[in-house]
Amino acid sequence: SKIKKALKTKERNLFKFILGTFKEEAVKDDEERIRKLYHRYGFADVKIKGEVKRYKKELEVVFNIEEGKRYLTGTVTFSGSLLFPEVVLEKKSALTTDSPYSEEAVLKGQSNLISFYRERGYLKCRAEPVPIYNSKTDRVDVTYYVSPNGIVEVEEIKITGNTRTKDKVIRREIKVLPGEQFNGAKLKRSIENLRDLNYFDEVNVQPEEGSAPDKANISFDVKEKDHTGNLLVGAGYSTVDDFVGFLSIEQTNFDWHNPPSFTGGGQNAKLYGEFGSSKH
């Protein structure tokens, strides 16, 4: 069932466990997992209580569930300076009438709306959802209050956290440029480009206030990986040679002009060699 699949605690011998391998805190974790699952399907008032029954050599976990009332989504409306037709915003929010009501779906709709506006230059857009239970229709009506707050121009791109990789290597992957209208799709592509380099463990982006209300700086903070190179060594025997071996050294963030580490230039360098002894 969907409930069992959501559990961290896995079934053994008809949901019984050998003593010593069971962690009681897992029951609390599973209560929360079940609660989230029910919320996703509209059961906002669900109550879950995990119970551990102990035997001589075994134990059994029972989850007592009171589902409560199931709530459905009623009307989905939009208020404020929308700038775009409501039918477009409703499609972008992906929240539909008569679908199971859940806070997760409402927040997902909020995120979708903000992304939609940001892709069109409205970096400071706000979309606040207000759900209200309608006793006449027995549904939860949701209104998103939208404030686009004007198109924003990118003033400056800031880069921090790079101790080895040169700024120019990072900047060439950033598609959001100073002087241009902010574009959320370009920002997303920039983040993906930096992650695809495989030079960084983390890539974090933070918009900052610019010199005017309609301007903003974009700060890219990276955390570099400890190693961006690979060393492979192999050896064996063949019918032609008594002994064969190979050595492969690769650096994906190579910089010839940066001794002794020779890293940070964003270049790809690879050295490969074979060695062995031939049969006579």
N, C-alpha and C positions, 0 to 999 in steps of 0.2 A: 504494500500500500504506500501512498505518498507520505504518510506519517512515519512509517518505519524507515523509508529511504532518507527522511530528514534527520533521523536520530544519529547521534554520535555513538551511543551505546548500541552495539550490534548483538543480534540474537544468537544465542548458543543453546542448543538443546531445549527447544521450546521456551526460549527467552529466559533460560536459567544460566547462571554463571558460576564458575568454580571460584570459591573464596580465594582471595589473594590477588586476583587479576582485575577486580572491579574497583573503580574510583567513584565514590559517592558524589563528588562535585559534578560528575558527568550527568547526573540526573537533573541537576539545576540547569545545566547547559541545554539539555534536551527539552526541558520545560519551555525554555525561551525559544528554541527552534520550532517546537510545535506551535507556540503562540504566534510566531511570525508567519508560519504557514497558514494558520487559520485567518489571521488578519488579511493576508493576501487574497483570501477568498470571501472577504466581506464580514467575517465573524469578529467584530470589534470588541465584543464583550466576553469572549471566550475565557474560561477559567481552567487551568491545568494544574494538577497536583500529582507529583511523582511519589510513589510509595515503594519502599524496599521491603520485601518479605524474605526473612532469613530462615534457612533450614539447617540441618546438621552439616552437610557438606556443600550445600548449594544456596543460591539466593535467586529471587525472582523480582523483576521490576515491573510495576503496574502504573500506568498513567491514567488517572481519572480525569475525564474531560467533560466539562459542561459547555456545550457549543454556544448556547445563547442565541440571540436573534441574528439573522443574516441581513446585512445592509447592502442595498444596491445604490448605484449612482443615479441621481435624478438629472436635473438640468445642469448643463455646463455653460456658463456665461462669462463674458469678459467686460471689464469696465475700465475707463480711463482714456488716455490719449493713445488709442490702439494703433493708428496709422495703417493698419492692414485689415481686410475684411474678417469678421468673426469666423466665417466658415474656414478660412485659412488657418486661423489660430486654433480652432477646435481640432483640425486635422493634425496640427503640429503637437498639440498637447497630448494626443492619443488617449484622452479620457472620454469615454462614451457613455451615453445614457443606458441604464439597465445593466451595465457591467458591475461586477462585485466592487463595492466601495472599500478602498484601503488607503491609509495614509501614504503608504509606499507609492501607490499609483498617482496620487495627487502631487507628491513631491517630484516624481519623475516627470509629470506634466509641467511643473514649474521649471525644472531644469531644461526641458525641451524648448519651452517658450523663451527663456533667457538666451539659450544658444541660438535660436532663430533670430532674435533681435541683434545679438552680438555679431552674427555673420553679416549683418547689414550696417555695421558701424556703431551700434548703440551699446558701447562697452558698459555704461553705467545703468543699463536697464534693470528695473525691478519688476517682479511679477509675484505678488503675494496672494496665495490661495486662502479663501475663507469658506469652509464647509458649514452648512446649516441643515439640521435635520428638519424635513418637511413632514409633519404628522399627517397631512391630508393625502399625500401621495405615498407615504411610507418609504421615502427615498432620502438620500443625502444630496442636496443641491450644492454645487461648488461654483463660486465666482472667483475669477482671477482678476486682481486689481493691478493693471499694467501701467508703469511709468517709464517710457523709453529714455527720457532725460537727455536727448540730443545726441547727434553724431559726434564722435570723438576722433581727433587726429593724433597719431603717434608722434610724440616729440623726441623721445630718446630711447635707445635700446641699451640696457645695462646688463653686464655679464659678471657674475661673481662665482667664486668657488673653484675656478680652474687654476690649479697650481702647475700643471704640466702642459696641458693643451692650450695652444695659442688662441687669442681672441678671434683672429681671422678665420681659423678653422671652424669655430662655432658660428660666427656671423654668416658664413656662406651657406649655412643650413637654415638660417632664420629668414622666413619669407615675409615677415612683418617689417616694414621699413619706415624709418623716420620721415615725416612729411606726408605720409600716406594716411588715408582714412583707415581706422582700425577695422580689421576683418577677422572674425572669430575662426573662420575656416582656415585662413592662412596661419593663424596662431596654432591651431591644432596640428596642421601639417608640419610646422616648425618643431613642435615638441616631438612628433613622431620621427622626424629626420634626425634629431639629436639622439634619441633613444636607439635608432637603427645604427648609429655609428658604433655602438657597443663600447664606447669609451667611458660611460658614466653609469654609476649605480642608481643615481637619482637625477631627475630633471624637474625642477620646480619653477613655476612661473607666477609672478605676482604683479598685477597692475598697480601703478602708483600715480598719485596726483601730479599733474604737470604744472606749467607756469600760468595756466589759465583753466577755467572750468571745462572748456571744450578740448583740452589737451591732456595726454596721459603718457607716462613713461612705462615701459614694459621691462621688468627685471627677470632675467634668466639666472637662476642659481643652480649650479651643477655640483654633484659629488662624484669625483673621479674614481674609477676602479683602481685597485692596487696594481693590477697587471693587465696590459693589453697585448701581450705577446704570448707565443706558444713555442714550446720546445718539445720535439718528438724524436725519440731514439728507438731504433728497432734492430733486431739481429736474428739470424737464422742460418739454416743450411739449405743448399740446393743441389740438384743432380749435376749442375755445371761447375759450381764453385763449392769448395769445402765450407767456406764461411762467408756470409754476406751480411752487410749492415747498412743502415742509412741514418742520416742526421738531418733534421728539418728544423729551421729556426724562422719564425714569422713574427713580425711586429706590424700591427695594423695602425699604429699611431706614431709612425717613424718620422724623425727629423734629423737629417744629416748634419745640420748646422747647430745641433744642441748636444755636444758631448758633455759628460760621459754617458748620460742616460739615452741619448739619441731618440727622445720621444717628444711628442707635442705638435708635430707638423702636419698630422692628418694624412700622411703618406703610408702606402702599403709596401713593405719590404719583406722579401722571402729568400732564404738561403737553403739550398738542398744539396746534399752530397751523399754518394754511395761509396762503400769500401768493401773489400773482401779479398780472399785468397783463392787463386785458381788451382784446379787439379792439373797435375802434370802427367 
